[in-house]
Amino acid sequence: MNQSPTLSRKLGLTLVTLYGLGTILGAGIYVLIGKVSVVAGLYAPLAFGLAAIISFFTALSYARLVSIYPRCAGEAVYLREAFNKKFLSSLVGWLIILTGIVSSATIANGFVGYLGVFIHIPDWIAITILISLLSLIAIWGIAESMWISALMTVIEIAGLVMVIIIAGDVIVEPPLPFESYFIVDSFTSLFGVFAGSFLAFYAFIGFEDMVNVVEEVKNPDFNLPVSIFLAIFISSVFYILIAVIAVSSLSIHDLGSTDAPLALILESHNLLSSKIISIISIFAIVNGALIQIIMGARVLYGMAREGLAPQALSSINIKTKTPIITTLLVSILVLIFALWLPLLTLAKLTSFIVLIIFLLVNLSLWRIKHVNKADYENSIHSINFPIIGALFCLFLIVFQIYDLVTG
């Protein structure tokens, strides 16, 4: 009897870490650094630091849960095991898919800004060509897609290193005392930091995507948790350093008015380096969008296999070993959102949805931990870090609702 094709385990620690870094670094620092600076002002580094702390506690929950339940559609599986409510599992699964779609659309909008440094074509044409090419790469194969993604991630990291080397003199000799970027001087400034953290939180979205390729990872019990923490740590260091450079090098007005912030930072130092970072930024943005499409397609496939989505979406192509139907469906929806909503709206919507998902995931681990108390005795996981992560997420959700109502 012929067996249905399954996903292939081809990903090691390096590829999975680069996969996570690729989606985290993509739009966050290359596109949103200026937008965060407008909201948080001089305290943009603090806003990124707070977002990193919130992400870290939730990453702890993800690392534990993926080692217990190493399956695609991770969040949907976690909620089902914790609360045994099919509706709740289905809801979070669809929210994850929506996050991937909206995030990829956000990144596609950022692509247009850096492309405009070189050529000017209608936005809708550039976005349509980009999404079409990325869907073909995602269909090609997981190993092939990951190697392309890994290469682009290395280029992304090289670009950030270049910014630090060329414009990093303000880190060595800052125009203000270094603590000025991290110690607020008023309640108004603190409010701006919280608002900036909500937006900066988008810049850390990506580590949760890593659990949804678990069935394609070698030795997932070790490789996935380690790669999650590596991706969070490396991206946090880059974000805070680049944020210090940004607010020290340019006025808040200039940072907020440009669609290519890193290129503008380097422009005063070296025109050639400004062009180079624009090219690298395009790679970074393309990489982030590719990873989100891969993730969304895998979650939709996993949900269909778990009975939480139409069965027709659970098919794997025999030749490519990829879920072609779900990849095409996700790509079409990405294109619709990218052409429909502006970048800042998409980023805020993505952050809000992800915070709700993270809140539910943290509560899932807390619930599982208390149901299976014996498994957590004498373990680091006996610490109530899921509750800390949940409270952080809830705080940002409530803050954003308050800011929306009062603003």
PATIFI-751252 format. One record per residue (C-alpha): x, y, z; residue in three letters. Coordinates in steps of 0.2 Angstrom, whole numbers, plus 5000, padded with zeros to 4 digits. Each point is the difference from the previous one (the first is absolute). Layout:
N
@x = X	y = Y	z = Z	lumro = Ala;
...
This chain:
407
@x = 5000	y = 5000	z = 5000	lumro = Met;
@x = 5007	y = 5017	z = 4995	lumro = Asn;
@x = 5003	y = 5012	z = 5015	lumro = Gln;
@x = 4997	y = 5018	z = 4998	lumro = Ser;
@x = 5015	y = 5011	z = 4998	lumro = Pro;
@x = 5007	y = 5008	z = 5016	lumro = Thr;
@x = 5011	y = 5015	z = 5004	lumro = Leu;
@x = 5018	y = 4997	z = 4999	lumro = Ser;
@x = 5012	y = 5002	z = 5015	lumro = Arg;
@x = 5015	y = 5010	z = 4992	lumro = Lys;
@x = 5003	y = 5015	z = 5012	lumro = Leu;
@x = 5014	y = 5001	z = 5012	lumro = Gly;
@x = 5004	y = 5012	z = 5014	lumro = Leu;
@x = 5008	y = 5013	z = 4989	lumro = Thr;
@x = 4986	y = 5000	z = 4987	lumro = Leu;
@x = 4987	y = 5002	z = 5013	lumro = Val;
@x = 5009	y = 5014	z = 5009	lumro = Thr;
@x = 5002	y = 5009	z = 4984	lumro = Leu;
@x = 4982	y = 4997	z = 4996	lumro = Tyr;
@x = 4995	y = 5008	z = 5016	lumro = Gly;
@x = 5012	y = 5014	z = 4998	lumro = Leu;
@x = 4994	y = 5003	z = 4982	lumro = Gly;
@x = 4982	y = 5004	z = 5005	lumro = Thr;
@x = 5005	y = 5009	z = 5016	lumro = Ile;
@x = 5012	y = 5012	z = 4992	lumro = Leu;
@x = 4991	y = 5003	z = 4983	lumro = Gly;
@x = 4988	y = 5014	z = 5002	lumro = Ala;
@x = 5003	y = 5004	z = 5019	lumro = Gly;
@x = 5016	y = 5009	z = 4999	lumro = Ile;
@x = 5001	y = 5004	z = 4981	lumro = Tyr;
@x = 4983	y = 5008	z = 4999	lumro = Val;
@x = 4993	y = 5004	z = 5017	lumro = Leu;
@x = 5014	y = 5008	z = 5009	lumro = Ile;
@x = 4995	y = 5017	z = 4994	lumro = Gly;
@x = 4982	y = 4997	z = 5005	lumro = Lys;
@x = 5005	y = 4994	z = 5018	lumro = Val;
@x = 5011	y = 5015	z = 5002	lumro = Ser;
@x = 4985	y = 5012	z = 4996	lumro = Val;
@x = 4990	y = 4992	z = 5014	lumro = Val;
@x = 5013	y = 4997	z = 5013	lumro = Ala;
@x = 5012	y = 5014	z = 4995	lumro = Gly;
@x = 5017	y = 5000	z = 5008	lumro = Leu;
@x = 4995	y = 4984	z = 5010	lumro = Tyr;
@x = 4998	y = 4989	z = 4984	lumro = Ala;
@x = 5014	y = 4989	z = 5007	lumro = Pro;
@x = 4990	y = 4997	z = 5016	lumro = Leu;
@x = 4984	y = 4997	z = 4990	lumro = Ala;
@x = 5010	y = 4986	z = 4991	lumro = Phe;
@x = 5007	y = 4993	z = 5016	lumro = Gly;
@x = 4983	y = 4999	z = 5008	lumro = Leu;
@x = 4993	y = 4991	z = 4985	lumro = Ala;
@x = 5015	y = 4988	z = 5001	lumro = Ala;
@x = 4996	y = 4996	z = 5018	lumro = Ile;
@x = 4982	y = 4997	z = 4996	lumro = Ile;
@x = 5005	y = 4989	z = 4985	lumro = Ser;
@x = 5012	y = 4990	z = 5011	lumro = Phe;
@x = 4988	y = 4994	z = 5013	lumro = Phe;
@x = 4988	y = 4994	z = 4986	lumro = Thr;
@x = 5014	y = 4992	z = 4991	lumro = Ala;
@x = 5003	y = 4990	z = 5016	lumro = Leu;
@x = 4982	y = 4993	z = 4999	lumro = Ser;
@x = 5002	y = 4996	z = 4981	lumro = Tyr;
@x = 5017	y = 4991	z = 5003	lumro = Ala;
@x = 4992	y = 4989	z = 5013	lumro = Arg;
@x = 4984	y = 4997	z = 4991	lumro = Leu;
@x = 5008	y = 4995	z = 4983	lumro = Val;
@x = 5010	y = 4987	z = 5010	lumro = Ser;
@x = 4985	y = 4992	z = 5007	lumro = Ile;
@x = 4989	y = 5001	z = 4984	lumro = Tyr;
@x = 5012	y = 5001	z = 4985	lumro = Pro;
@x = 4986	y = 5002	z = 4986	lumro = Arg;
@x = 4995	y = 5012	z = 4987	lumro = Cys;
@x = 4986	y = 5013	z = 5004	lumro = Ala;
@x = 5009	y = 5001	z = 5017	lumro = Gly;
@x = 4989	y = 5013	z = 5009	lumro = Glu;
@x = 4984	y = 4991	z = 4995	lumro = Ala;
@x = 5007	y = 4984	z = 5007	lumro = Val;
@x = 5006	y = 5008	z = 5016	lumro = Tyr;
@x = 4983	y = 5008	z = 5004	lumro = Leu;
@x = 4991	y = 4984	z = 4995	lumro = Arg;
@x = 5011	y = 4990	z = 5013	lumro = Glu;
@x = 4998	y = 5013	z = 5013	lumro = Ala;
@x = 4982	y = 5004	z = 4999	lumro = Phe;
@x = 4992	y = 4986	z = 4990	lumro = Asn;
@x = 4990	y = 5013	z = 4990	lumro = Lys;
@x = 4999	y = 4997	z = 4982	lumro = Lys;
@x = 4993	y = 5018	z = 4997	lumro = Phe;
@x = 5014	y = 5008	z = 5009	lumro = Leu;
@x = 5013	y = 4990	z = 4991	lumro = Ser;
@x = 4993	y = 5004	z = 4983	lumro = Ser;
@x = 4999	y = 5018	z = 5005	lumro = Leu;
@x = 5018	y = 5002	z = 5004	lumro = Val;
@x = 5005	y = 4990	z = 4985	lumro = Gly;
@x = 4991	y = 5012	z = 4989	lumro = Trp;
@x = 5007	y = 5015	z = 5009	lumro = Leu;
@x = 5018	y = 4993	z = 4997	lumro = Ile;
@x = 4996	y = 4998	z = 4981	lumro = Ile;
@x = 4993	y = 5018	z = 5000	lumro = Leu;
@x = 5016	y = 5006	z = 5009	lumro = Thr;
@x = 5011	y = 4992	z = 4987	lumro = Gly;
@x = 4989	y = 5008	z = 4986	lumro = Ile;
@x = 4999	y = 5017	z = 5007	lumro = Val;
@x = 5019	y = 5000	z = 5005	lumro = Ser;
@x = 5005	y = 4995	z = 4983	lumro = Ser;
@x = 4989	y = 5014	z = 4993	lumro = Ala;
@x = 5009	y = 5012	z = 5012	lumro = Thr;
@x = 5017	y = 4995	z = 4994	lumro = Ile;
@x = 4994	y = 5001	z = 4981	lumro = Ala;
@x = 4996	y = 5018	z = 5003	lumro = Asn;
@x = 5017	y = 5003	z = 5008	lumro = Gly;
@x = 5008	y = 4993	z = 4984	lumro = Phe;
@x = 4992	y = 5014	z = 4990	lumro = Val;
@x = 5009	y = 5013	z = 5010	lumro = Gly;
@x = 5018	y = 4993	z = 4997	lumro = Tyr;
@x = 4996	y = 4995	z = 4982	lumro = Leu;
@x = 4996	y = 5019	z = 4997	lumro = Gly;
@x = 5018	y = 5004	z = 5004	lumro = Val;
@x = 5005	y = 4992	z = 4983	lumro = Phe;
@x = 4985	y = 5000	z = 4989	lumro = Ile;
@x = 4982	y = 5007	z = 5000	lumro = His;
@x = 4986	y = 4988	z = 4995	lumro = Ile;
@x = 4982	y = 5000	z = 5006	lumro = Pro;
@x = 4999	y = 4992	z = 5017	lumro = Asp;
@x = 4987	y = 4987	z = 4995	lumro = Trp;
@x = 5011	y = 4994	z = 4986	lumro = Ile;
@x = 5015	y = 4998	z = 5011	lumro = Ala;
@x = 4990	y = 4991	z = 5014	lumro = Ile;
@x = 4992	y = 4988	z = 4988	lumro = Thr;
@x = 5016	y = 4995	z = 4992	lumro = Ile;
@x = 5008	y = 4998	z = 5017	lumro = Leu;
@x = 4986	y = 4989	z = 5007	lumro = Ile;
@x = 4999	y = 4989	z = 4985	lumro = Ser;
@x = 5019	y = 4996	z = 5000	lumro = Leu;
@x = 5000	y = 4996	z = 5018	lumro = Leu;
@x = 4985	y = 4988	z = 4999	lumro = Ser;
@x = 5010	y = 4991	z = 4986	lumro = Leu;
@x = 5015	y = 4999	z = 5011	lumro = Ile;
@x = 4989	y = 4993	z = 5015	lumro = Ala;
@x = 4993	y = 4987	z = 4989	lumro = Ile;
@x = 5017	y = 4995	z = 4993	lumro = Trp;
@x = 5005	y = 4990	z = 5016	lumro = Gly;
@x = 5003	y = 5003	z = 5019	lumro = Ile;
@x = 5019	y = 4997	z = 4999	lumro = Ala;
@x = 5002	y = 5011	z = 4984	lumro = Glu;
@x = 4989	y = 5014	z = 5008	lumro = Ser;
@x = 5010	y = 4999	z = 5016	lumro = Met;
@x = 5017	y = 5001	z = 4991	lumro = Trp;
@x = 4994	y = 5015	z = 4991	lumro = Ile;
@x = 4993	y = 5007	z = 5016	lumro = Ser;
@x = 5016	y = 4997	z = 5009	lumro = Ala;
@x = 5010	y = 5008	z = 4987	lumro = Leu;
@x = 4989	y = 5016	z = 5001	lumro = Met;
@x = 5001	y = 4999	z = 5019	lumro = Thr;
@x = 5019	y = 5000	z = 4999	lumro = Val;
@x = 4999	y = 5015	z = 4989	lumro = Ile;
@x = 4988	y = 5009	z = 5012	lumro = Glu;
@x = 5012	y = 4998	z = 5014	lumro = Ile;
@x = 5015	y = 5006	z = 4990	lumro = Ala;
@x = 4989	y = 5016	z = 4996	lumro = Gly;
@x = 4997	y = 5003	z = 5019	lumro = Leu;
@x = 5019	y = 4997	z = 5004	lumro = Val;
@x = 5004	y = 5013	z = 4986	lumro = Met;
@x = 4989	y = 5013	z = 5008	lumro = Val;
@x = 5008	y = 4997	z = 5017	lumro = Ile;
@x = 5017	y = 5001	z = 4993	lumro = Ile;
@x = 4997	y = 5016	z = 4989	lumro = Ile;
@x = 4988	y = 5010	z = 5011	lumro = Ala;
@x = 5004	y = 4992	z = 5017	lumro = Gly;
@x = 5012	y = 5014	z = 5006	lumro = Asp;
@x = 4984	y = 5006	z = 5009	lumro = Val;
@x = 5000	y = 4984	z = 5011	lumro = Ile;
@x = 5019	y = 5002	z = 5005	lumro = Val;
@x = 4998	y = 5019	z = 5003	lumro = Glu;
@x = 4981	y = 5004	z = 5001	lumro = Pro;
@x = 4994	y = 5018	z = 4999	lumro = Pro;
@x = 4991	y = 4997	z = 5016	lumro = Leu;
@x = 5004	y = 4989	z = 5016	lumro = Pro;
@x = 4996	y = 4982	z = 4995	lumro = Phe;
@x = 4987	y = 4999	z = 5014	lumro = Glu;
@x = 4990	y = 5014	z = 4992	lumro = Ser;
@x = 4993	y = 4987	z = 4987	lumro = Tyr;
@x = 4994	y = 4988	z = 5014	lumro = Phe;
@x = 4994	y = 5011	z = 5015	lumro = Ile;
@x = 4984	y = 5010	z = 4997	lumro = Val;
@x = 4998	y = 5017	z = 5007	lumro = Asp;
@x = 4981	y = 5002	z = 5001	lumro = Ser;
@x = 4984	y = 4990	z = 4999	lumro = Phe;
@x = 4997	y = 5007	z = 4982	lumro = Thr;
@x = 5016	y = 4992	z = 4995	lumro = Ser;
@x = 4996	y = 4984	z = 5008	lumro = Leu;
@x = 4983	y = 5000	z = 4991	lumro = Phe;
@x = 5010	y = 5002	z = 4984	lumro = Gly;
@x = 5011	y = 4985	z = 5004	lumro = Val;
@x = 4985	y = 4989	z = 5003	lumro = Phe;
@x = 4993	y = 5006	z = 4983	lumro = Ala;
@x = 5017	y = 4997	z = 4992	lumro = Gly;
@x = 5001	y = 4983	z = 5008	lumro = Ser;
@x = 4984	y = 4995	z = 4993	lumro = Phe;
@x = 5006	y = 5004	z = 4982	lumro = Leu;
@x = 5018	y = 4994	z = 5003	lumro = Ala;
@x = 4992	y = 4983	z = 5006	lumro = Phe;
@x = 4996	y = 4997	z = 4981	lumro = Tyr;
@x = 5019	y = 5000	z = 4998	lumro = Ala;
@x = 5001	y = 4984	z = 5010	lumro = Phe;
@x = 4986	y = 4991	z = 4992	lumro = Ile;
@x = 5008	y = 4984	z = 4992	lumro = Gly;
@x = 5007	y = 4989	z = 5013	lumro = Phe;
@x = 4982	y = 4993	z = 5002	lumro = Glu;
@x = 5000	y = 4995	z = 4982	lumro = Asp;
@x = 5015	y = 4988	z = 5003	lumro = Met;
@x = 4989	y = 4988	z = 5009	lumro = Val;
@x = 4989	y = 4997	z = 4985	lumro = Asn;
@x = 5014	y = 4992	z = 4990	lumro = Val;
@x = 5004	y = 4988	z = 5014	lumro = Val;
@x = 4995	y = 4985	z = 4990	lumro = Glu;
@x = 5014	y = 5005	z = 4987	lumro = Glu;
@x = 5014	y = 5002	z = 5014	lumro = Val;
@x = 5013	y = 4987	z = 5004	lumro = Lys;
@x = 5001	y = 4997	z = 5019	lumro = Asn;
@x = 4986	y = 5012	z = 5004	lumro = Pro;
@x = 5001	y = 4998	z = 5019	lumro = Asp;
@x = 5017	y = 5008	z = 5000	lumro = Phe;
@x = 5001	y = 5010	z = 4984	lumro = Asn;
@x = 4984	y = 5010	z = 5002	lumro = Leu;
@x = 5001	y = 5007	z = 5017	lumro = Pro;
@x = 5018	y = 5004	z = 4998	lumro = Val;
@x = 4997	y = 5009	z = 4983	lumro = Ser;
@x = 4985	y = 5010	z = 5008	lumro = Ile;
@x = 5011	y = 5007	z = 5014	lumro = Phe;
@x = 5015	y = 5004	z = 4988	lumro = Leu;
@x = 4988	y = 5009	z = 4988	lumro = Ala;
@x = 4993	y = 5011	z = 5014	lumro = Ile;
@x = 5016	y = 5004	z = 5008	lumro = Phe;
@x = 5009	y = 5004	z = 4983	lumro = Ile;
@x = 4986	y = 5011	z = 4994	lumro = Ser;
@x = 4998	y = 5009	z = 5016	lumro = Ser;
@x = 5019	y = 5005	z = 5000	lumro = Val;
@x = 4998	y = 5007	z = 4982	lumro = Phe;
@x = 4984	y = 5009	z = 5004	lumro = Tyr;
@x = 5006	y = 5010	z = 5015	lumro = Ile;
@x = 5017	y = 5004	z = 4992	lumro = Leu;
@x = 4991	y = 5006	z = 4984	lumro = Ile;
@x = 4987	y = 5010	z = 5009	lumro = Ala;
@x = 5014	y = 5009	z = 5010	lumro = Val;
@x = 5008	y = 5004	z = 4983	lumro = Ile;
@x = 4984	y = 5006	z = 4992	lumro = Ala;
@x = 4994	y = 5012	z = 5014	lumro = Val;
@x = 5018	y = 5007	z = 5002	lumro = Ser;
@x = 5003	y = 5002	z = 4981	lumro = Ser;
@x = 4984	y = 5008	z = 4994	lumro = Leu;
@x = 4986	y = 5011	z = 5006	lumro = Ser;
@x = 4983	y = 4991	z = 5005	lumro = Ile;
@x = 4992	y = 5009	z = 4985	lumro = His;
@x = 5012	y = 4994	z = 4987	lumro = Asp;
@x = 4998	y = 4982	z = 5007	lumro = Leu;
@x = 4982	y = 5001	z = 4999	lumro = Gly;
@x = 4998	y = 5007	z = 4983	lumro = Ser;
@x = 5011	y = 4987	z = 4991	lumro = Thr;
@x = 4996	y = 4983	z = 4993	lumro = Asp;
@x = 5018	y = 4995	z = 5000	lumro = Ala;
@x = 5007	y = 5005	z = 5017	lumro = Pro;
@x = 5016	y = 4990	z = 5000	lumro = Leu;
@x = 5005	y = 5007	z = 4983	lumro = Ala;
@x = 4997	y = 5018	z = 5007	lumro = Leu;
@x = 5011	y = 4996	z = 5015	lumro = Ile;
@x = 5014	y = 4995	z = 4989	lumro = Leu;
@x = 4998	y = 5014	z = 4987	lumro = Glu;
@x = 5009	y = 5013	z = 5010	lumro = Ser;
@x = 5015	y = 4988	z = 5002	lumro = His;
@x = 5002	y = 4993	z = 4983	lumro = Asn;
@x = 4988	y = 5000	z = 4985	lumro = Leu;
@x = 5006	y = 4983	z = 4993	lumro = Leu;
@x = 4996	y = 4992	z = 5017	lumro = Ser;
@x = 4983	y = 5008	z = 5000	lumro = Ser;
@x = 4997	y = 4991	z = 4983	lumro = Lys;
@x = 5007	y = 4984	z = 5006	lumro = Ile;
@x = 4989	y = 5000	z = 5016	lumro = Ile;
@x = 4985	y = 5003	z = 4989	lumro = Ser;
@x = 5004	y = 4985	z = 4990	lumro = Ile;
@x = 5002	y = 4989	z = 5015	lumro = Ile;
@x = 4984	y = 5007	z = 5007	lumro = Ser;
@x = 4991	y = 4994	z = 4985	lumro = Ile;
@x = 5007	y = 4982	z = 5004	lumro = Phe;
@x = 4995	y = 5001	z = 5018	lumro = Ala;
@x = 4982	y = 5005	z = 4996	lumro = Ile;
@x = 4998	y = 4987	z = 4986	lumro = Val;
@x = 5007	y = 4987	z = 5013	lumro = Asn;
@x = 4988	y = 5005	z = 5013	lumro = Gly;
@x = 4985	y = 4999	z = 4988	lumro = Ala;
@x = 5006	y = 4983	z = 4994	lumro = Leu;
@x = 5001	y = 4993	z = 5017	lumro = Ile;
@x = 4983	y = 5006	z = 5005	lumro = Gln;
@x = 4992	y = 4992	z = 4985	lumro = Ile;
@x = 5009	y = 4983	z = 5004	lumro = Ile;
@x = 4994	y = 5001	z = 5018	lumro = Met;
@x = 4982	y = 5004	z = 4995	lumro = Gly;
@x = 4999	y = 4986	z = 4988	lumro = Ala;
@x = 5007	y = 4988	z = 5012	lumro = Arg;
@x = 4987	y = 5005	z = 5014	lumro = Val;
@x = 4986	y = 4999	z = 4988	lumro = Leu;
@x = 5006	y = 4982	z = 4994	lumro = Tyr;
@x = 5002	y = 4995	z = 5018	lumro = Gly;
@x = 4983	y = 5006	z = 5005	lumro = Met;
@x = 4992	y = 4991	z = 4986	lumro = Ala;
@x = 5009	y = 4984	z = 5005	lumro = Arg;
@x = 4994	y = 5002	z = 5018	lumro = Glu;
@x = 4982	y = 5003	z = 4994	lumro = Gly;
@x = 4999	y = 5018	z = 5004	lumro = Leu;
@x = 4999	y = 5006	z = 4982	lumro = Ala;
@x = 4993	y = 4992	z = 4983	lumro = Pro;
@x = 5008	y = 4983	z = 4997	lumro = Gln;
@x = 5004	y = 5005	z = 4982	lumro = Ala;
@x = 5014	y = 5012	z = 5007	lumro = Leu;
@x = 5009	y = 4985	z = 5008	lumro = Ser;
@x = 5008	y = 4994	z = 4984	lumro = Ser;
@x = 5019	y = 4999	z = 4997	lumro = Ile;
@x = 5007	y = 5000	z = 4982	lumro = Asn;
@x = 5009	y = 4984	z = 4997	lumro = Ile;
@x = 5015	y = 5008	z = 4990	lumro = Lys;
@x = 5003	y = 5016	z = 5010	lumro = Thr;
@x = 4994	y = 4993	z = 5017	lumro = Lys;
@x = 4992	y = 5017	z = 5003	lumro = Thr;
@x = 4982	y = 5005	z = 5003	lumro = Pro;
@x = 4997	y = 5009	z = 4983	lumro = Ile;
@x = 4982	y = 5003	z = 5003	lumro = Ile;
@x = 5002	y = 5009	z = 5016	lumro = Thr;
@x = 5015	y = 5010	z = 4994	lumro = Thr;
@x = 4990	y = 5007	z = 4985	lumro = Leu;
@x = 4986	y = 5004	z = 5011	lumro = Leu;
@x = 5010	y = 5009	z = 5013	lumro = Val;
@x = 5010	y = 5009	z = 4986	lumro = Ser;
@x = 4984	y = 5007	z = 4992	lumro = Ile;
@x = 4994	y = 5006	z = 5017	lumro = Leu;
@x = 5016	y = 5009	z = 5003	lumro = Val;
@x = 4999	y = 5009	z = 4984	lumro = Leu;
@x = 4982	y = 5006	z = 5004	lumro = Ile;
@x = 5005	y = 5007	z = 5017	lumro = Phe;
@x = 5016	y = 5008	z = 4993	lumro = Ala;
@x = 4991	y = 5009	z = 4987	lumro = Leu;
@x = 4986	y = 5005	z = 5012	lumro = Trp;
@x = 5008	y = 5007	z = 5016	lumro = Leu;
@x = 5015	y = 5011	z = 5004	lumro = Pro;
@x = 5016	y = 4994	z = 5009	lumro = Leu;
@x = 4997	y = 5008	z = 5017	lumro = Leu;
@x = 4982	y = 4994	z = 5001	lumro = Thr;
@x = 5005	y = 4982	z = 4995	lumro = Leu;
@x = 5014	y = 5000	z = 5013	lumro = Ala;
@x = 4989	y = 5006	z = 5014	lumro = Lys;
@x = 4987	y = 4987	z = 4995	lumro = Leu;
@x = 5013	y = 4986	z = 5000	lumro = Thr;
@x = 5007	y = 5005	z = 5017	lumro = Ser;
@x = 4982	y = 5000	z = 5007	lumro = Phe;
@x = 4996	y = 4983	z = 4993	lumro = Ile;
@x = 5016	y = 4992	z = 5006	lumro = Val;
@x = 4999	y = 5007	z = 5017	lumro = Leu;
@x = 4983	y = 4991	z = 5002	lumro = Ile;
@x = 5008	y = 4984	z = 4993	lumro = Ile;
@x = 5015	y = 5002	z = 5012	lumro = Phe;
@x = 4988	y = 5003	z = 5015	lumro = Leu;
@x = 4990	y = 4983	z = 4996	lumro = Leu;
@x = 5017	y = 4990	z = 4997	lumro = Val;
@x = 5007	y = 5006	z = 5017	lumro = Asn;
@x = 4983	y = 4995	z = 5008	lumro = Leu;
@x = 5001	y = 4983	z = 4991	lumro = Ser;
@x = 5016	y = 4996	z = 5008	lumro = Leu;
@x = 4995	y = 5006	z = 5017	lumro = Trp;
@x = 4984	y = 4989	z = 4999	lumro = Arg;
@x = 5010	y = 4985	z = 4994	lumro = Ile;
@x = 5013	y = 5002	z = 5013	lumro = Lys;
@x = 4987	y = 5000	z = 5014	lumro = His;
@x = 4991	y = 4985	z = 4993	lumro = Val;
@x = 5017	y = 4990	z = 4999	lumro = Asn;
@x = 5008	y = 5007	z = 5015	lumro = Lys;
@x = 5012	y = 4984	z = 5002	lumro = Ala;
@x = 5008	y = 5004	z = 4984	lumro = Asp;
@x = 5006	y = 5017	z = 5006	lumro = Tyr;
@x = 5007	y = 4996	z = 5017	lumro = Glu;
@x = 5018	y = 5005	z = 5002	lumro = Asn;
@x = 5000	y = 5008	z = 4983	lumro = Ser;
@x = 5003	y = 5018	z = 4994	lumro = Ile;
@x = 4983	y = 4999	z = 4992	lumro = His;
@x = 4992	y = 4999	z = 5018	lumro = Ser;
@x = 5003	y = 5019	z = 5001	lumro = Ile;
@x = 4984	y = 5009	z = 4995	lumro = Asn;
@x = 5008	y = 5009	z = 4985	lumro = Phe;
@x = 4984	y = 4996	z = 4989	lumro = Pro;
@x = 4990	y = 5011	z = 5012	lumro = Ile;
@x = 5013	y = 5014	z = 4998	lumro = Ile;
@x = 5000	y = 4998	z = 4981	lumro = Gly;
@x = 4981	y = 5001	z = 5001	lumro = Ala;
@x = 5000	y = 5015	z = 5011	lumro = Leu;
@x = 5012	y = 5010	z = 4988	lumro = Phe;
@x = 4989	y = 4996	z = 4985	lumro = Cys;
@x = 4984	y = 5005	z = 5009	lumro = Leu;
@x = 5008	y = 5016	z = 5005	lumro = Phe;
@x = 5005	y = 5005	z = 4982	lumro = Leu;
@x = 4983	y = 4995	z = 4994	lumro = Ile;
@x = 4991	y = 5010	z = 5013	lumro = Val;
@x = 5012	y = 5015	z = 4997	lumro = Phe;
@x = 4997	y = 4999	z = 4981	lumro = Gln;
@x = 4981	y = 5000	z = 5002	lumro = Ile;
@x = 5001	y = 5015	z = 5012	lumro = Tyr;
@x = 5011	y = 5009	z = 4988	lumro = Asp;
@x = 4988	y = 4997	z = 4986	lumro = Leu;
@x = 4985	y = 5006	z = 5010	lumro = Val;
@x = 5008	y = 5015	z = 5007	lumro = Thr;
@x = 5010	y = 5005	z = 4985	lumro = Gly;
